[in-house]
């Protein structure tokens, strides 16, 4: 895996795969998190991420999962969680009009833009990053790190 360029934005699915221990992505996410800690990279996400992550645990009455998301999606030494401000909402309208994203995705992208993120990590193929921001799909990283049979 190439070195990640900071600042980095994590989309919601990064947290879901990590906290729920998605078997396909566990080792890859561990590599990403290790690089973030080793290189002291700046990582951002939006408060919207917490709301999106909590839907299934709330529906399932899974208090343990709710607690895990609340613990992991908060400001700490490795992550800054940005509020959804009026400026973010205004910028998200521009992002929607330029990139054709749905509102939640536009809010994530607007937050990444506001923070000057150079890298956006997701697994959502519908998401489009603006020019100048590198978009990394977890699936592509997984495929590139998997030895190919010849």
PyMOL commands that set and color helices and strands:
alter all, ss='L'
color gray80, all
select helices_A, chain A and resi 12-19+26-39+47-59+63-72+86-99+103-114+138-145
alter helices_A, ss='H'
color red, helices_A
select strands_A, chain A and resi 8-10+43-46+80-82+119-122+134-137
alter strands_A, ss='S'
color yellow, strands_A
deselect
rebuild
show_as cartoon
